[in-house]
Amino acid sequence: MTPAMATVRADCSADRAGTLTFDLTAPAPAPDSVLLLRRRGAAGGRPGGAVRIPLSRPAPGRLRAVLPAAAELAEGRWDTYVEEPGDEPAEAVVAPGLRDLRALVDRCPDTGAASVSARVPYPTPDGRLAVRSWVRAPHAEAGHVLAGPAGVTVHGVLYGVEAGEGAAVEARLPGGPDRVHSVPLTAPGPDGPAGSFAFTLPYAPPAAGPVDGVRLWQLWLVPAAGAAGVRISRILDDVWSRSKSFVYPTRAPAPGVLATPCYTSANDLCLRLEPGPANR
């Protein structure tokens, strides 16, 4: 990092299509500097693991980079830098500024599109700016989630594939093919948007097995009998991680068992089972 690149801060905004604009305040970098997005982890060193976006200068002391909605950005977490060119390029970490992501709330892409993508800029715990990217083909977007006394009811929208005969939702416990419970999709009503789905998953079947620790049952939508499952998630808004911000009521479907709908840090919907007070 060069002294001229010591402090870089970026304000972010998004439009309804998902295009992201980064407005940076920084000392003047070298000509031909770019905004660098690098995928976190080992993938950052592989082909496609870095994206470089040209910087324009809309005003003195301001730099701008635009990531079009159509640009490819693989699913994952991407850290942001300003990169100066050279034989050994210098990189400055970008700190988060204001984030205007209101346009991302309740996005409704075309349900007939082959894939759905979403990008959300967010601040990391150590004070950096990053972008969370999702690319799903097809995609099952969770909407309203109701933690009822006997089961969890979910309404959502299916993208990239239509629900057909034998459509169902499966609760899968990773680690064994025998740990699967299936329920049929139910009609959400004629006034719902295209691709709407709904289901109710009773707590009792997953709770019937041994629950001697935390168990995360993944929820998958199977659009037709024999078809591949589609992970049920919620990605079409401005929330980059729902695991701690979306909290649902806990129920006790069996003695010594607690059941709670929850999201993972990747915004995938699960049913969490854990021992209740009687088993602790």
N, C-alpha and C positions, 0 to 999 in steps of 0.2 A: 504494500500500500504506500502510495506517495503522500507527502504532506498535503498537497492540494486536494487529495481525495479523503481527507480524514473524517469528514462529517457529511453524510448524505441522508436525506430524509425524503420520503415519498408519500404524497397524498394519492389515494386511489379512488376511482369511480367506476361504475359499471352501467351498461345500458341493458335494456330488456333482452337483447339478443345474446348477451354474455360477453361482449367486448369489454376489455379492461383498459383503462387509461391510467398511466402512472405519471404524476407531475412531481418532479424532483426539485428540491432546493439544495444546491451544492456549490462549493467553489468551482470555478471553471475547470473541467477536466480537459484532457488532451483531445484534439480533433479526432473524430471517428470513434470516440468512446461509445459503448453500447450498454444497454441494460441486459444483464446476463441472468437467466433463470437456469438453475442447476438442480436436477432431481436429487433428492436426498438419498444417501446411502450408496451402495456399490453401483446402482443403476446410473448415477451421475457421471461415471467414467465410461459408459458404454455408448454406442451410437444412438443418437436421439436423446441422450441424457442431459443435453445443454441446448438452450434456445437463446439466441442473441437477437435483440430488438434494437433497431436504430434509434438514436436520440435526436430529436429536433430541439430547436431553441425558440420557443414561442415568445419569450420575453427575457430581458437581462436577468441573469441569475437563476433562470428557470430552464429545466430540461423536461422533455416529454417523450414517453414511449407508449405505443399503443399495441396491445395484443388482441388481434381480431378474434371474434368468436369462432371463425372457421380455421384458425391456426391449430395445428396439432400440438397437443400437450398431454403426454401419457398420464394415466392415473397415478397419483402419488402426491408427495409434498415437494414443493420446489422452493428453494431459497433464492433470494434476489441479491444481486451485486451490480455495481457499476464497474465495467471492465475497460481499462485503458489499453490500447494496442501496443505492441512491441514484441521484441524477441522473447521476453518473459513478461506477459501481460500482468498488469497490476489490478487488483480487485479491491473494491471498497464495499463493505457490508452496508446494506440499505436498511435504515430504521423506519418503522411505521409512523405515518402521520395521520391525517384525517382519512377516514374510509366512508365514502358515500355509496352504500350498496343497496339502497332502497329499491332500485329497479330489479334486483334479483328476487325479491320476496314474491312467493306464489307464482313463479314462472310456469307457463303452460306451453311447452313445445308441441309441435305436431306429433300426435300419437302414432302416425304412420311412418315417422322417420326411423331409419334402420338403427340409429344409435342416439344416445342422449349424452351430452357433455355438460359439465358445470365446473366453474372456477371461482374460488372465493379467496381473496387476499385476507391475511390474518396476522396478528402479532404473535411471535413465538414467546415462550416463557423467558428467554434470555434477551428479549428486546430487539429482535430482528423482524424484517418483513418477509413473509413467505406466502405462497399460493397453494391452496389445496385444490387438486384437480381430480375429477371423476370422469371416466369414460365407460358407459354401460351400453351393451348391445345384446339383447334388448334390456329394458329396465322396468322395474315395478316400483313406483313412487308411493310411499306410505303417506297418507293424509291423517285424518282424525283417528286417534287411538284411544279406545275406552277400556280401562281396566275394570271390568265388571266383577261381581262377586264370584262367579263360577268360571269365567273365561275372559279372554281379551278379544275385543272386536276391533277390526281395522278396516278402514275405507281407503281406497287408493286409486291410482290410474296406471294402466299398463301401456308401455311404449314399445313400438317396434315389433309387436306380435299380438295377435288376437287370441282371446280365450275361447277355447272350443270345447268339444265334448270331453268330459272327464276332467275338466280343469279343477285344480285343487291347490291347497296350500299344505306344505309339509313342514313340520317342525323337526329339525335334524340335530342330533347331538353328535358332534364330531368324535370319531374314535371307534365307531362300530356301525355296520350297515343295519343292524337290528334295532337301533335306537332312532326310529322314525315314526312320527304320528301324522296322519293325513286327515284333512277336513275339506269338504267341497267348497268351492266359491259360491256365494249367494248373490242374487241380482240386487244391485244397489238402488234400483228404481229407474224409471224412464227419464227422469229429469237430470240424471247425472251426466257428466261430460263423456265424450267418446273414450272408450277404453276403461271405464270405471269398473272397479271390482270391490268386493267386500267379503269378509269371512269372520267367523267366530271360532277361536281355538280354545276348547275347554282346558283348564289347568290339570284336571284329574289324570288323564293318561300319562303325561310326562312326569307327574308327581308320584305315580304308582311305583316307579323304579326306585332303587336305592339313591337317596339324596344325602350323601355324606360329605358334601362340600359344594362349592359354587359350581353350578352347571349352566352354561349358556346354550340354549336351544336356538339354533339359527332358523329363520323363517324364509322359506323359498316358495315362490309361486310356480306351479307346473301348469303351463297354459293348456295342455291337452294330454290325454292319456299317452304315456310313453315319451313325452317331450322332455327336453332338458329343463331343469329348474332355473328360475330367474330370482336372484337375491332381492329381497324386499328391503329397500333403503329409503332414506329421505335426503335428497341432495339438491332439490330445485328451490333453494332460497339462499339466505345470506349467512347461514350457520355452518361454520367449518368443522365443529365437533359438538355433537349432541350428548355425549356420554354423561356429562355432569349438569348440563343446562336443562335437559328435558327429564323430569322426574315424575314417575307415575305411582299411584297407590300400590301398596303391597297387600296381597291377599294370602290367606292360609287355606289352601285347597285340601290339605290332609294334615293329620296330627304331626307336628314336628317339621312341617315343610312350609316355606314361604315362596310365593311366586310374584314376580314383578316384570312387566314389560320394560324394556330398556333399549337404548341405542349404544352401539360401540363407538369408539373414537373415530371410526371410518363412516359413521352414520348408518350402519346396517342395523336393522331391527331384530331383536332377540327376545326370548322369554328367559328370564333369569330365575333359576331355582336354587334355593340354599336351605340348609337346616334351620328349622325354627327353634324357639327357646327350649322346647321339650327335648331336643336332640343335642343341645350344646353343652 
